[in-house]
Amino acid sequence: MRVLGIDPGLTRCGLGVVEGQVGRPLRLVDVNVLRTSADRPVAERLVTIEKGIDAWLDEFAPDAVAVERVFARSDSSTIMGTAQASGIAMVAAARRGIPLALHTPSEVKAAVSGS
C-alpha cells in the first residue's frame, strides 16, 4: 500500500509518500515541502498548494491520503491558513476518489515509530 501524507500549511505544506505491507517496515518513497510566499494573495498561494498536491497524486498514485488534523492554536491567522491548506488536500483526494484519513501528529508518530 502506498500512502501520501500531508502536513498542511499555507507557507510550508509537507508531503511524504511511504509504502508498506502489514507486518513489514515502511519504506520512504519521497518527501518534499511546498512553499508559498506570505507576500502573495492567499488565493494564489492555495492554487500553488493545489497544483503541487495534484502533481504528487499524479506522480505517486497513492492508495490513500493521510492529512494531519488541524487543531486549535492561539494564533488564529496560522490556524486559518492551515485549515485552508488542509481543505485543499482533502478536496484533491476526494476529487480522485482516493480514501482519506485525518490524523493527529501523535497518531502519526505512533503508527510510524511503533511507540
Secondary structure as UniProt FT lines:
FT   STRAND          2..7
FT   STRAND          12..19
FT   TURN            22..23
FT   STRAND          27..35
FT   TURN            38..39
FT   HELIX           42..60
FT   STRAND          64..68
FT   HELIX           76..96
FT   STRAND          100..103
FT   HELIX           105..113
//
